[in-house]
Amino acid sequence: MKILTDYQGRQIRLTDERLAHILEHPEMAGMEIAIEQTLQNPEVVRKSRTDETALLHYHYYTGTLVGDKWLCVVVKYTVEDAFVLTAYFTDKQKKGEQLWPQP
């Protein structure tokens, strides 16, 4: 398990099980550092529309295995814990309230 830090200095768990799940997708191979960087320095953070305790951290990457895409790292925040649920590449950001930067 790795402990990562988000853009607000909060500690986030990335379990071996979640990392293995993320890396099952071939386009995510070698993206462990990008996951950490996206949490530390996101371009946009949005609130999930389906889970109010989950935040979507986005950073745009060029030249990935699937072209130029947004990396989305989804983190579940509870009062006592924060952990990565998943991470994936996407063409566009999901809808939802933008928390950072302040619109």
Buried (B, 14 or more C-beta within 10 A) or exposed (E): EBEBEBEEEEEBBBEEEBBEBBBEBEEBEEBBEBBBBBBBEBBBBBBBEEEEEBBBBBBEBEEBEEEEBBBBBBBBBEEEEBBBBBBBBEEEBBEBEBBBEEE
